[in-house]
Amino acid sequence: MSKAHRGKGIRDLVSKGRGECPVCHRENVKILYEQEAGEKKIKICKTCKAAIKHGKKAIAS
């Protein structure tokens, strides 16, 4: 059976969810994970989300 609906949620986003991560400044990566930075929420990449969770990175406010 085919997997026709895989990734359907990100197809509707601008540039299919890709852009520059505000933490690591890598370009053309998927920006899908929300993280609180002070009082507002920002979207970051998967590797930065994991690094922040494990205490290896911090978000500059």
N, C-alpha and C positions, 0 to 999 in steps of 0.2 A: 504494500500500500504506500502511496505517496505521502509526503509530508507537506502538503500545499499551504498550510496555515502557519508554518514555522516562521517566526520573525514578523508576523502580521502587525503586531503592535508598534514596531519601530518604523514601518514603512510609511506611516502617516505623519511622523515627526519631520521637522525641517532637516534637510540633508540626511534623512534616514537615521537621525540620532547621532550623527558624527559631527565633530568639531574639535576645538582646542580645549584641553583640560586646564582649568585655572590653577591647579596645584602643581603639576609637573610640566605644563606648557607643551606637551606633545600634541601634534596636529593630526587631524583625520582619524581620531580614535572615537569609539562609541562613548558618549557622555550620557549615561543612563542612571547613575546612582546618586540619590539625593543625600546630602550631608549638611548638617547645620554648621554655619559659620557665623558665630555671634548670635544675632537674632534672626537672620535670614537664612534661607536654604539655597544651596548651590548644587549644581549637578557636576559630578566628577567621574573619572574613568574607573574601571574595575580594579586596576592595580593600586591606584591611590586609595580607594575605599578599603582594600585589604591592609595596606600599609598603615593607614590611620587607625584601623581597628586593632592592630597588633602593636601600636605605639612607635612605629618606625618613622612616621611622618606626622607633621602637624600642619594645620591650616593657618596660613598667615591672614590675620583679620584686616 
